[in-house]
Amino acid sequence: MNLKEKVIVVTGGARGIGEAVAAVVCANGGKVVIADLKGADETAARLRAENYAAEGFQLDVTDSAAIDALIDGVVARYGRIDGLVANAAFANSNPMLDHSDAEWRSVMAVNLDGVFYSVRAAGRHMVNAKSGSVVVISSIAGVKAVRPEVHAAYDVSKAAVAHLARVVGVEWAKSGVRVNAVGPGYTGTEMLTAVGITNPEIMATWLEDIPTGRLLQPVQIANVVAFLLSDASSAINAQLIMADSGYSSF
């Protein structure tokens, strides 16, 4: 997973899986640009304190012009962009019949539109350079009807993200740019763990449905992402790689 000197942009990189991805990229020699709505500077500062190359930028992924400016700025500073991890997302929790138009649009604006804008912005430079790797973050909820939570907009957005990786990966293949998706299972991020502590019955259901009987850790997902960013995965393109301890096999 050698990422030495590779320039990697991670959206939603201030916490959770995104933060773990940023740390693993740095640990494998990469230079990471963390973009998030809040907390990016603080996360980048923690990495710099460990003598890693990291910088943080505030970014609203629903603003396509802001994403274009960020990616253009990265290329101006470093001369290239080698990888993009489109991770920024959030989940609501609404039964279908109570799902408002505004809630649907807010989820799609971040989880799908934001990924589209990010991939397009990075791809403009990568295709021109005939090199690069894009990883978008999908979910088990994009391939299965999960339980007990209900969040149709989130689930559909994650299914769409996985398919975006397939079609764009094929479109850009001859340009030397790979596009893949990773589908994490239930992962012990601060946010998910808090839900499980507050609602032990929900946590019990999750653990029952995971073949290993335990949550994944963010670094496990980050290692899969780093592999896909690296040249070691050069044969893998336009795929959805499930990192879910076998959850989606049921």
PyRosetta script that sets phi, psi and omega in degrees:
from pyrosetta import init, pose_from_sequence

init()
pose = pose_from_sequence("MNLKEKVIVVTGGARGIGEAVAAVVCANGGKVVIADLKGADETAARLRAENYAAEGFQLDVTDSAAIDALIDGVVARYGRIDGLVANAAFANSNPMLDHSDAEWRSVMAVNLDGVFYSVRAAGRHMVNAKSGSVVVISSIAGVKAVRPEVHAAYDVSKAAVAHLARVVGVEWAKSGVRVNAVGPGYTGTEMLTAVGITNPEIMATWLEDIPTGRLLQPVQIANVVAFLLSDASSAINAQLIMADSGYSSF")
pose.set_psi(1, 38.2)
pose.set_omega(1, -178.9)
pose.set_phi(2, -65.6)
pose.set_psi(2, 118.6)
pose.set_omega(2, 177.7)
pose.set_phi(3, -118.3)
pose.set_psi(3, 24.1)
pose.set_omega(3, -173.9)
pose.set_phi(4, -53.4)
pose.set_psi(4, 124.2)
pose.set_omega(4, 177.2)
pose.set_phi(5, 68.0)
pose.set_psi(5, 2.4)
pose.set_omega(5, 177.7)
pose.set_phi(6, -74.0)
pose.set_psi(6, 141.1)
pose.set_omega(6, -179.7)
pose.set_phi(7, -100.4)
pose.set_psi(7, 116.2)
pose.set_omega(7, -173.8)
pose.set_phi(8, -122.0)
pose.set_psi(8, 129.2)
pose.set_omega(8, 174.5)
pose.set_phi(9, -100.8)
pose.set_psi(9, 130.8)
pose.set_omega(9, 179.1)
pose.set_phi(10, -122.5)
pose.set_psi(10, 113.9)
pose.set_omega(10, 174.2)
pose.set_phi(11, -85.1)
pose.set_psi(11, 149.9)
pose.set_omega(11, -174.5)
pose.set_phi(12, 62.5)
pose.set_psi(12, 34.1)
pose.set_omega(12, -171.9)
pose.set_phi(13, -93.7)
pose.set_psi(13, 8.2)
pose.set_omega(13, -174.7)
pose.set_phi(14, -83.8)
pose.set_psi(14, -21.1)
pose.set_omega(14, -178.2)
pose.set_phi(15, -155.4)
pose.set_psi(15, 173.5)
pose.set_omega(15, 175.5)
pose.set_phi(16, 61.3)
pose.set_psi(16, -140.0)
pose.set_omega(16, -179.0)
pose.set_phi(17, -61.8)
pose.set_psi(17, -39.4)
pose.set_omega(17, 179.7)
pose.set_phi(18, -60.8)
pose.set_psi(18, -42.0)
pose.set_omega(18, 177.8)
pose.set_phi(19, -63.7)
pose.set_psi(19, -41.6)
pose.set_omega(19, 178.0)
pose.set_phi(20, -63.4)
pose.set_psi(20, -39.5)
pose.set_omega(20, 177.3)
pose.set_phi(21, -60.9)
pose.set_psi(21, -46.5)
pose.set_omega(21, 179.9)
pose.set_phi(22, -57.8)
pose.set_psi(22, -43.6)
pose.set_omega(22, -179.2)
pose.set_phi(23, -66.2)
pose.set_psi(23, -41.5)
pose.set_omega(23, -179.6)
pose.set_phi(24, -69.0)
pose.set_psi(24, -38.2)
pose.set_omega(24, 175.2)
pose.set_phi(25, -57.8)
pose.set_psi(25, -48.0)
pose.set_omega(25, 179.7)
pose.set_phi(26, -62.9)
pose.set_psi(26, -43.2)
pose.set_omega(26, -178.4)
pose.set_phi(27, -62.4)
pose.set_psi(27, -24.4)
pose.set_omega(27, 179.1)
pose.set_phi(28, -99.4)
pose.set_psi(28, 17.5)
pose.set_omega(28, 171.0)
pose.set_phi(29, 95.2)
pose.set_psi(29, 2.7)
pose.set_omega(29, -176.9)
pose.set_phi(30, -85.4)
pose.set_psi(30, 165.6)
pose.set_omega(30, 172.3)
pose.set_phi(31, -105.1)
pose.set_psi(31, 124.8)
pose.set_omega(31, -173.1)
pose.set_phi(32, -113.2)
pose.set_psi(32, 137.1)
pose.set_omega(32, 172.8)
pose.set_phi(33, -112.0)
pose.set_psi(33, 112.9)
pose.set_omega(33, -177.0)
pose.set_phi(34, -94.6)
pose.set_psi(34, 124.0)
pose.set_omega(34, 179.9)
pose.set_phi(35, -122.2)
pose.set_psi(35, 125.7)
pose.set_omega(35, -178.8)
pose.set_phi(36, -157.4)
pose.set_psi(36, 161.7)
pose.set_omega(36, -179.2)
pose.set_phi(37, -67.1)
pose.set_psi(37, -33.0)
pose.set_omega(37, 175.0)
pose.set_phi(38, -155.2)
pose.set_psi(38, 150.9)
pose.set_omega(38, 175.4)
pose.set_phi(39, 89.6)
pose.set_psi(39, -1.5)
pose.set_omega(39, -176.4)
pose.set_phi(40, -65.6)
pose.set_psi(40, -43.8)
pose.set_omega(40, -179.3)
pose.set_phi(41, -61.2)
pose.set_psi(41, -42.3)
pose.set_omega(41, -178.3)
pose.set_phi(42, -65.5)
pose.set_psi(42, -42.7)
pose.set_omega(42, 179.2)
pose.set_phi(43, -65.8)
pose.set_psi(43, -42.5)
pose.set_omega(43, 178.1)
pose.set_phi(44, -62.7)
pose.set_psi(44, -38.5)
pose.set_omega(44, 179.5)
pose.set_phi(45, -63.8)
pose.set_psi(45, -39.4)
pose.set_omega(45, 177.7)
pose.set_phi(46, -62.7)
pose.set_psi(46, -38.9)
pose.set_omega(46, 179.1)
pose.set_phi(47, -69.8)
pose.set_psi(47, -40.3)
pose.set_omega(47, 177.8)
pose.set_phi(48, -63.1)
pose.set_psi(48, -32.0)
pose.set_omega(48, 178.2)
pose.set_phi(49, -64.7)
pose.set_psi(49, -20.2)
pose.set_omega(49, 176.5)
pose.set_phi(50, -97.8)
pose.set_psi(50, 15.3)
pose.set_omega(50, 178.4)
pose.set_phi(51, 67.7)
pose.set_psi(51, 30.2)
pose.set_omega(51, 174.3)
pose.set_phi(52, -97.8)
pose.set_psi(52, 157.6)
pose.set_omega(52, 178.0)
pose.set_phi(53, -89.7)
pose.set_psi(53, 106.2)
pose.set_omega(53, -176.8)
pose.set_phi(54, -149.0)
pose.set_psi(54, 142.7)
pose.set_omega(54, 172.8)
pose.set_phi(55, -140.2)
pose.set_psi(55, 153.0)
pose.set_omega(55, -176.8)
pose.set_phi(56, -122.9)
pose.set_psi(56, 146.9)
pose.set_omega(56, 179.5)
pose.set_phi(57, -139.3)
pose.set_psi(57, 139.3)
pose.set_omega(57, 172.9)
pose.set_phi(58, -74.3)
pose.set_psi(58, 132.4)
pose.set_omega(58, -177.9)
pose.set_phi(59, -148.8)
pose.set_psi(59, 132.6)
pose.set_omega(59, 170.0)
pose.set_phi(60, -101.8)
pose.set_psi(60, 110.0)
pose.set_omega(60, -173.8)
pose.set_phi(61, -70.4)
pose.set_psi(61, -9.6)
pose.set_omega(61, 175.9)
pose.set_phi(62, -80.8)
pose.set_psi(62, -4.8)
pose.set_omega(62, -179.3)
pose.set_phi(63, -102.9)
pose.set_psi(63, 97.7)
pose.set_omega(63, -174.7)
pose.set_phi(64, -62.7)
pose.set_psi(64, -35.5)
pose.set_omega(64, 178.9)
pose.set_phi(65, -65.7)
pose.set_psi(65, -37.2)
pose.set_omega(65, 178.5)
pose.set_phi(66, -66.8)
pose.set_psi(66, -38.8)
pose.set_omega(66, 177.2)
pose.set_phi(67, -65.2)
pose.set_psi(67, -45.4)
pose.set_omega(67, 177.6)
pose.set_phi(68, -56.7)
pose.set_psi(68, -44.0)
pose.set_omega(68, -178.7)
pose.set_phi(69, -65.1)
pose.set_psi(69, -40.5)
pose.set_omega(69, 178.8)
pose.set_phi(70, -61.9)
pose.set_psi(70, -50.4)
pose.set_omega(70, -177.9)
pose.set_phi(71, -65.0)
pose.set_psi(71, -42.7)
pose.set_omega(71, 177.3)
pose.set_phi(72, -59.9)
pose.set_psi(72, -39.8)
pose.set_omega(72, 179.0)
pose.set_phi(73, -65.8)
pose.set_psi(73, -39.8)
pose.set_omega(73, 177.5)
pose.set_phi(74, -61.1)
pose.set_psi(74, -45.3)
pose.set_omega(74, 180.0)
pose.set_phi(75, -65.8)
pose.set_psi(75, -37.0)
pose.set_omega(75, 178.2)
pose.set_phi(76, -64.1)
pose.set_psi(76, -38.7)
pose.set_omega(76, -177.6)
pose.set_phi(77, -77.4)
pose.set_psi(77, -43.2)
pose.set_omega(77, -171.8)
pose.set_phi(78, -104.0)
pose.set_psi(78, -12.0)
pose.set_omega(78, -179.7)
pose.set_phi(79, 87.8)
pose.set_psi(79, -5.0)
pose.set_omega(79, -177.9)
pose.set_phi(80, -172.7)
pose.set_psi(80, 168.8)
pose.set_omega(80, 166.1)
pose.set_phi(81, -132.3)
pose.set_psi(81, 122.9)
pose.set_omega(81, -176.2)
pose.set_phi(82, -95.9)
pose.set_psi(82, -25.9)
pose.set_omega(82, -177.0)
pose.set_phi(83, -153.6)
pose.set_psi(83, 150.4)
pose.set_omega(83, 174.9)
pose.set_phi(84, -131.5)
pose.set_psi(84, 133.5)
pose.set_omega(84, 170.3)
pose.set_phi(85, -117.2)
pose.set_psi(85, 107.9)
pose.set_omega(85, -179.2)
pose.set_phi(86, -90.9)
pose.set_psi(86, 94.8)
pose.set_omega(86, -170.7)
pose.set_phi(87, -114.9)
pose.set_psi(87, -19.4)
pose.set_omega(87, -174.9)
pose.set_phi(88, -58.3)
pose.set_psi(88, 127.5)
pose.set_omega(88, -178.7)
pose.set_phi(89, -169.1)
pose.set_psi(89, 165.5)
pose.set_omega(89, 170.7)
pose.set_phi(90, -151.1)
pose.set_psi(90, 160.6)
pose.set_omega(90, -179.9)
pose.set_phi(91, -120.0)
pose.set_psi(91, 136.6)
pose.set_omega(91, 169.4)
pose.set_phi(92, -98.5)
pose.set_psi(92, -176.7)
pose.set_omega(92, 176.6)
pose.set_phi(93, -145.7)
pose.set_psi(93, 96.8)
pose.set_omega(93, -177.0)
pose.set_phi(94, -141.7)
pose.set_psi(94, 130.0)
pose.set_omega(94, 169.0)
pose.set_phi(95, -58.9)
pose.set_psi(95, 149.6)
pose.set_omega(95, -175.0)
pose.set_phi(96, -54.3)
pose.set_psi(96, -43.8)
pose.set_omega(96, -175.5)
pose.set_phi(97, -71.3)
pose.set_psi(97, -15.3)
pose.set_omega(97, 178.2)
pose.set_phi(98, -103.5)
pose.set_psi(98, 5.5)
pose.set_omega(98, -174.7)
pose.set_phi(99, -81.4)
pose.set_psi(99, 114.4)
pose.set_omega(99, -178.7)
pose.set_phi(100, -82.0)
pose.set_psi(100, 162.5)
pose.set_omega(100, 175.4)
pose.set_phi(101, -58.7)
pose.set_psi(101, -42.7)
pose.set_omega(101, -176.7)
pose.set_phi(102, -64.6)
pose.set_psi(102, -41.0)
pose.set_omega(102, 179.0)
pose.set_phi(103, -65.8)
pose.set_psi(103, -42.0)
pose.set_omega(103, 177.1)
pose.set_phi(104, -58.3)
pose.set_psi(104, -48.0)
pose.set_omega(104, -177.4)
pose.set_phi(105, -66.6)
pose.set_psi(105, -37.1)
pose.set_omega(105, -178.5)
pose.set_phi(106, -65.9)
pose.set_psi(106, -38.2)
pose.set_omega(106, 177.2)
pose.set_phi(107, -68.0)
pose.set_psi(107, -47.0)
pose.set_omega(107, -179.0)
pose.set_phi(108, -64.9)
pose.set_psi(108, -34.3)
pose.set_omega(108, -178.9)
pose.set_phi(109, -61.2)
pose.set_psi(109, -40.3)
pose.set_omega(109, 179.8)
pose.set_phi(110, -84.6)
pose.set_psi(110, -54.4)
pose.set_omega(110, -168.5)
pose.set_phi(111, -73.9)
pose.set_psi(111, -29.8)
pose.set_omega(111, -177.9)
pose.set_phi(112, -113.0)
pose.set_psi(112, -54.7)
pose.set_omega(112, 179.5)
pose.set_phi(113, -59.7)
pose.set_psi(113, -43.4)
pose.set_omega(113, -179.3)
pose.set_phi(114, -61.9)
pose.set_psi(114, -38.0)
pose.set_omega(114, 176.7)
pose.set_phi(115, -67.6)
pose.set_psi(115, -44.9)
pose.set_omega(115, 178.1)
pose.set_phi(116, -57.3)
pose.set_psi(116, -48.8)
pose.set_omega(116, -179.7)
pose.set_phi(117, -60.4)
pose.set_psi(117, -42.4)
pose.set_omega(117, -177.4)
pose.set_phi(118, -66.6)
pose.set_psi(118, -45.4)
pose.set_omega(118, 179.6)
pose.set_phi(119, -64.1)
pose.set_psi(119, -42.3)
pose.set_omega(119, 179.3)
pose.set_phi(120, -62.4)
pose.set_psi(120, -45.2)
pose.set_omega(120, -177.9)
pose.set_phi(121, -63.2)
pose.set_psi(121, -46.6)
pose.set_omega(121, 179.7)
pose.set_phi(122, -68.2)
pose.set_psi(122, -38.4)
pose.set_omega(122, -177.5)
pose.set_phi(123, -63.3)
pose.set_psi(123, -32.1)
pose.set_omega(123, 178.1)
pose.set_phi(124, -57.2)
pose.set_psi(124, -40.3)
pose.set_omega(124, 179.4)
pose.set_phi(125, -80.8)
pose.set_psi(125, -40.6)
pose.set_omega(125, -177.5)
pose.set_phi(126, -65.5)
pose.set_psi(126, -45.0)
pose.set_omega(126, -180.0)
pose.set_phi(127, -62.6)
pose.set_psi(127, -40.1)
pose.set_omega(127, 177.8)
pose.set_phi(128, -63.3)
pose.set_psi(128, -37.2)
pose.set_omega(128, 179.8)
pose.set_phi(129, -84.1)
pose.set_psi(129, -9.8)
pose.set_omega(129, -178.2)
pose.set_phi(130, 58.2)
pose.set_psi(130, 39.5)
pose.set_omega(130, -180.0)
pose.set_phi(131, -164.3)
pose.set_psi(131, 144.5)
pose.set_omega(131, 174.7)
pose.set_phi(132, 147.8)
pose.set_psi(132, 160.2)
pose.set_omega(132, 178.0)
pose.set_phi(133, -135.0)
pose.set_psi(133, 129.7)
pose.set_omega(133, 178.5)
pose.set_phi(134, -114.2)
pose.set_psi(134, 132.6)
pose.set_omega(134, 174.5)
pose.set_phi(135, -125.6)
pose.set_psi(135, 123.3)
pose.set_omega(135, 175.9)
pose.set_phi(136, -107.6)
pose.set_psi(136, 147.8)
pose.set_omega(136, -175.7)
pose.set_phi(137, -100.7)
pose.set_psi(137, 115.3)
pose.set_omega(137, 176.7)
pose.set_phi(138, -97.6)
pose.set_psi(138, -140.3)
pose.set_omega(138, -176.1)
pose.set_phi(139, -173.9)
pose.set_psi(139, 159.8)
pose.set_omega(139, 169.3)
pose.set_phi(140, -58.7)
pose.set_psi(140, -29.4)
pose.set_omega(140, 179.8)
pose.set_phi(141, -69.8)
pose.set_psi(141, -12.3)
pose.set_omega(141, 176.6)
pose.set_phi(142, -85.7)
pose.set_psi(142, -10.5)
pose.set_omega(142, -178.6)
pose.set_phi(143, -123.6)
pose.set_psi(143, -14.2)
pose.set_omega(143, -179.0)
pose.set_phi(144, -138.2)
pose.set_psi(144, 158.6)
pose.set_omega(144, 169.7)
pose.set_phi(145, -85.7)
pose.set_psi(145, 104.5)
pose.set_omega(145, -175.6)
pose.set_phi(146, -80.1)
pose.set_psi(146, 167.0)
pose.set_omega(146, 178.1)
pose.set_phi(147, -142.0)
pose.set_psi(147, 154.9)
pose.set_omega(147, 0.5)
pose.set_phi(148, -91.5)
pose.set_psi(148, -0.2)
pose.set_omega(148, -176.1)
pose.set_phi(149, -70.9)
pose.set_psi(149, 151.6)
pose.set_omega(149, 177.2)
pose.set_phi(150, -128.0)
pose.set_psi(150, 115.1)
pose.set_omega(150, 179.0)
pose.set_phi(151, -153.9)
pose.set_psi(151, 79.1)
pose.set_omega(151, -173.8)
pose.set_phi(152, -57.2)
pose.set_psi(152, -42.2)
pose.set_omega(152, -177.2)
pose.set_phi(153, -62.9)
pose.set_psi(153, -45.8)
pose.set_omega(153, 178.2)
pose.set_phi(154, -59.5)
pose.set_psi(154, -47.6)
pose.set_omega(154, -177.2)
pose.set_phi(155, -60.2)
pose.set_psi(155, -46.6)
pose.set_omega(155, -178.7)
pose.set_phi(156, -66.9)
pose.set_psi(156, -38.2)
pose.set_omega(156, 179.0)
pose.set_phi(157, -63.0)
pose.set_psi(157, -38.0)
pose.set_omega(157, -178.8)
pose.set_phi(158, -74.0)
pose.set_psi(158, -31.6)
pose.set_omega(158, 173.0)
pose.set_phi(159, -66.0)
pose.set_psi(159, -40.9)
pose.set_omega(159, -179.8)
pose.set_phi(160, -65.5)
pose.set_psi(160, -39.9)
pose.set_omega(160, 178.9)
pose.set_phi(161, -60.6)
pose.set_psi(161, -42.4)
pose.set_omega(161, 178.8)
pose.set_phi(162, -62.5)
pose.set_psi(162, -40.4)
pose.set_omega(162, -179.5)
pose.set_phi(163, -72.1)
pose.set_psi(163, -32.4)
pose.set_omega(163, 174.6)
pose.set_phi(164, -58.1)
pose.set_psi(164, -42.3)
pose.set_omega(164, 178.3)
pose.set_phi(165, -61.2)
pose.set_psi(165, -39.6)
pose.set_omega(165, -179.6)
pose.set_phi(166, -64.1)
pose.set_psi(166, -51.6)
pose.set_omega(166, -172.6)
pose.set_phi(167, -72.4)
pose.set_psi(167, -37.9)
pose.set_omega(167, 179.7)
pose.set_phi(168, -74.9)
pose.set_psi(168, -34.2)
pose.set_omega(168, 175.6)
pose.set_phi(169, -59.3)
pose.set_psi(169, -41.0)
pose.set_omega(169, 177.2)
pose.set_phi(170, -69.3)
pose.set_psi(170, -42.7)
pose.set_omega(170, -178.3)
pose.set_phi(171, -60.5)
pose.set_psi(171, -38.7)
pose.set_omega(171, -174.4)
pose.set_phi(172, -97.5)
pose.set_psi(172, 1.4)
pose.set_omega(172, -172.4)
pose.set_phi(173, -55.5)
pose.set_psi(173, -45.4)
pose.set_omega(173, -177.4)
pose.set_phi(174, -73.0)
pose.set_psi(174, -9.4)
pose.set_omega(174, 176.4)
pose.set_phi(175, -90.2)
pose.set_psi(175, 0.6)
pose.set_omega(175, 178.8)
pose.set_phi(176, 81.9)
pose.set_psi(176, 14.5)
pose.set_omega(176, -179.5)
pose.set_phi(177, -111.4)
pose.set_psi(177, 127.4)
pose.set_omega(177, 178.7)
pose.set_phi(178, -102.0)
pose.set_psi(178, 143.7)
pose.set_omega(178, 177.5)
pose.set_phi(179, -133.0)
pose.set_psi(179, 120.9)
pose.set_omega(179, 179.9)
pose.set_phi(180, -134.2)
pose.set_psi(180, 163.0)
pose.set_omega(180, 176.0)
pose.set_phi(181, -119.9)
pose.set_psi(181, 148.5)
pose.set_omega(181, 172.5)
pose.set_phi(182, -117.1)
pose.set_psi(182, 134.4)
pose.set_omega(182, 179.9)
pose.set_phi(183, -111.6)
pose.set_psi(183, 92.5)
pose.set_omega(183, 179.4)
pose.set_phi(184, -68.5)
pose.set_psi(184, 147.2)
pose.set_omega(184, 167.6)
pose.set_phi(185, -86.6)
pose.set_psi(185, -165.3)
pose.set_omega(185, 179.0)
pose.set_phi(186, -63.5)
pose.set_psi(186, 119.1)
pose.set_omega(186, -171.6)
pose.set_phi(187, -121.2)
pose.set_psi(187, 138.3)
pose.set_omega(187, -174.4)
pose.set_phi(188, -75.3)
pose.set_psi(188, 56.1)
pose.set_omega(188, 172.1)
pose.set_phi(189, -73.7)
pose.set_psi(189, 166.2)
pose.set_omega(189, 179.2)
pose.set_phi(190, -58.9)
pose.set_psi(190, -40.2)
pose.set_omega(190, -177.3)
pose.set_phi(191, -68.2)
pose.set_psi(191, -46.9)
pose.set_omega(191, -177.2)
pose.set_phi(192, -68.6)
pose.set_psi(192, -40.1)
pose.set_omega(192, 179.3)
pose.set_phi(193, -62.0)
pose.set_psi(193, -38.3)
pose.set_omega(193, 178.8)
pose.set_phi(194, -62.4)
pose.set_psi(194, -40.0)
pose.set_omega(194, 177.2)
pose.set_phi(195, -62.0)
pose.set_psi(195, -43.6)
pose.set_omega(195, -178.6)
pose.set_phi(196, -66.6)
pose.set_psi(196, -34.8)
pose.set_omega(196, 178.4)
pose.set_phi(197, -69.6)
pose.set_psi(197, -41.4)
pose.set_omega(197, 179.8)
pose.set_phi(198, -70.3)
pose.set_psi(198, -31.8)
pose.set_omega(198, -176.7)
pose.set_phi(199, -128.0)
pose.set_psi(199, 78.6)
pose.set_omega(199, -176.0)
pose.set_phi(200, -59.7)
pose.set_psi(200, -26.7)
pose.set_omega(200, 178.7)
pose.set_phi(201, -68.9)
pose.set_psi(201, -32.7)
pose.set_omega(201, 175.9)
pose.set_phi(202, -68.1)
pose.set_psi(202, -45.1)
pose.set_omega(202, 178.3)
pose.set_phi(203, -59.4)
pose.set_psi(203, -40.6)
pose.set_omega(203, 179.3)
pose.set_phi(204, -60.8)
pose.set_psi(204, -40.5)
pose.set_omega(204, 177.9)
pose.set_phi(205, -65.6)
pose.set_psi(205, -44.2)
pose.set_omega(205, 178.4)
pose.set_phi(206, -57.8)
pose.set_psi(206, -49.3)
pose.set_omega(206, -176.9)
pose.set_phi(207, -65.0)
pose.set_psi(207, -33.8)
pose.set_omega(207, 177.2)
pose.set_phi(208, -64.3)
pose.set_psi(208, -34.8)
pose.set_omega(208, -175.5)
pose.set_phi(209, -85.7)
pose.set_psi(209, -13.9)
pose.set_omega(209, 179.4)
pose.set_phi(210, -89.3)
pose.set_psi(210, 122.6)
pose.set_omega(210, -176.8)
pose.set_phi(211, -53.1)
pose.set_psi(211, -36.1)
pose.set_omega(211, -179.7)
pose.set_phi(212, -79.8)
pose.set_psi(212, -14.7)
pose.set_omega(212, -179.8)
pose.set_phi(213, 75.5)
pose.set_psi(213, 16.1)
pose.set_omega(213, 179.3)
pose.set_phi(214, -147.5)
pose.set_psi(214, 155.8)
pose.set_omega(214, 177.2)
pose.set_phi(215, -69.0)
pose.set_psi(215, 149.9)
pose.set_omega(215, 168.0)
pose.set_phi(216, -73.9)
pose.set_psi(216, 162.4)
pose.set_omega(216, 174.5)
pose.set_phi(217, -106.8)
pose.set_psi(217, 146.9)
pose.set_omega(217, -177.8)
pose.set_phi(218, -51.7)
pose.set_psi(218, -37.1)
pose.set_omega(218, -178.4)
pose.set_phi(219, -64.3)
pose.set_psi(219, -28.1)
pose.set_omega(219, 178.0)
pose.set_phi(220, -66.6)
pose.set_psi(220, -40.7)
pose.set_omega(220, 175.9)
pose.set_phi(221, -68.0)
pose.set_psi(221, -41.6)
pose.set_omega(221, -179.0)
pose.set_phi(222, -60.8)
pose.set_psi(222, -36.5)
pose.set_omega(222, 178.7)
pose.set_phi(223, -64.6)
pose.set_psi(223, -37.7)
pose.set_omega(223, 177.3)
pose.set_phi(224, -65.7)
pose.set_psi(224, -43.2)
pose.set_omega(224, 178.9)
pose.set_phi(225, -61.9)
pose.set_psi(225, -45.1)
pose.set_omega(225, -179.3)
pose.set_phi(226, -62.0)
pose.set_psi(226, -38.6)
pose.set_omega(226, 175.7)
pose.set_phi(227, -58.9)
pose.set_psi(227, -44.6)
pose.set_omega(227, -179.1)
pose.set_phi(228, -69.5)
pose.set_psi(228, -26.9)
pose.set_omega(228, 176.0)
pose.set_phi(229, -75.1)
pose.set_psi(229, -24.9)
pose.set_omega(229, -173.2)
pose.set_phi(230, -86.1)
pose.set_psi(230, 164.1)
pose.set_omega(230, 178.2)
pose.set_phi(231, -69.1)
pose.set_psi(231, -14.9)
pose.set_omega(231, 178.4)
pose.set_phi(232, -63.0)
pose.set_psi(232, -21.4)
pose.set_omega(232, -178.7)
pose.set_phi(233, -104.1)
pose.set_psi(233, 26.9)
pose.set_omega(233, -172.5)
pose.set_phi(234, -60.3)
pose.set_psi(234, -20.7)
pose.set_omega(234, 179.6)
pose.set_phi(235, -86.9)
pose.set_psi(235, -5.1)
pose.set_omega(235, -174.4)
pose.set_phi(236, -103.5)
pose.set_psi(236, 121.2)
pose.set_omega(236, -179.3)
pose.set_phi(237, -151.9)
pose.set_psi(237, 144.4)
pose.set_omega(237, 175.4)
pose.set_phi(238, 61.4)
pose.set_psi(238, 36.6)
pose.set_omega(238, -177.1)
pose.set_phi(239, -120.2)
pose.set_psi(239, 156.3)
pose.set_omega(239, 168.4)
pose.set_phi(240, -106.6)
pose.set_psi(240, 113.5)
pose.set_omega(240, 179.4)
pose.set_phi(241, -99.8)
pose.set_psi(241, 115.2)
pose.set_omega(241, -179.5)
pose.set_phi(242, -84.4)
pose.set_psi(242, 125.1)
pose.set_omega(242, 176.9)
pose.set_phi(243, -116.8)
pose.set_psi(243, 75.9)
pose.set_omega(243, -166.8)
pose.set_phi(244, -137.9)
pose.set_psi(244, 18.2)
pose.set_omega(244, 179.6)
pose.set_phi(245, 57.3)
pose.set_psi(245, 26.1)
pose.set_omega(245, 178.2)
pose.set_phi(246, 88.6)
pose.set_psi(246, 4.5)
pose.set_omega(246, -177.4)
pose.set_phi(247, -54.3)
pose.set_psi(247, -45.8)
pose.set_omega(247, -174.7)
pose.set_phi(248, -76.8)
pose.set_psi(248, -1.9)
pose.set_omega(248, 178.1)
pose.set_phi(249, -79.0)
pose.set_psi(249, -17.5)
pose.set_omega(249, -179.7)
pose.set_phi(250, -74.8)
pose.dump_pdb("model.pdb")
